[in-house]
Amino acid sequence: MVSSNRNSSNGHKFKTLIVEDNASFRQYFKENLQTRFPSMVIEEVGDGNEVLRAVEVLGPAIIFMDIRLPGENGLQLTKKIRKNHSEIKIVILTSYDLPEYREAAFQYGANSFMTKDSLNWGEIDALIKSISPNSN
């Protein structure tokens, strides 16, 4: 299910999609983004089957994508999104820092790869600011 904190007046704001099946991590990540970027529009999905529709509805500038999801996995979704939306930045966000996952993420079109247990918020902040300098 797509969860939203946007309204019709937010069409011009920086938009982010969090794709994560772990509800507590998804909430933690969203809260940190909202603290750092109060004007950011953030939507979230917890199931791979909802992602493509959410991308079309939201039109995010950046997606934080888990790999292991119910429904379709994050790597396949990255490949599909990349076909029609080359402008969207996709960050693979996973608990599994495996070389084969990292390699596959970039082969499928991800812009970045981060592990959940060693999140670098400075790197995340810099990435978001590089996409939208007015995103705070």
Secondary structure as UniProt FT lines:
FT   STRAND          3..4
FT   HELIX           8..10
FT   TURN            11..12
FT   STRAND          15..19
FT   HELIX           23..36
FT   TURN            38..39
FT   STRAND          41..45
FT   HELIX           48..50
FT   HELIX           51..58
FT   STRAND          62..65
FT   HELIX           74..84
FT   TURN            86..87
FT   STRAND          89..94
FT   HELIX           99..107
FT   TURN            108..109
FT   STRAND          112..115
FT   HELIX           116..118
FT   HELIX           121..131
FT   TURN            133..134
//
